[in-house]
Amino acid sequence: MTKQYAIDMAKKLFRENSKSYFVIWFPDSNEYAVMDQDEFVKNKDELNKWVVFSIEG
């Protein structure tokens, strides 16, 4: 997933669900992923440095 697509998806999901979403960059594969707050909190310590975008409600 591209960076812009992941950001747009996070915004769309936020509007639909009113939950916080994070876009995470995985440098090994150069891929981006969208995670909701529940999923992000479980791995916050290791993922926090790779957050490129967040939208919080």
PyMOL commands that set and color helices and strands:
alter all, ss='L'
color gray80, all
select helices_A, chain A and resi 3-17+37-42+44-50
alter helices_A, ss='H'
color red, helices_A
select strands_A, chain A and resi 21-26+31-36+51-55
alter strands_A, ss='S'
color yellow, strands_A
deselect
rebuild
show_as cartoon
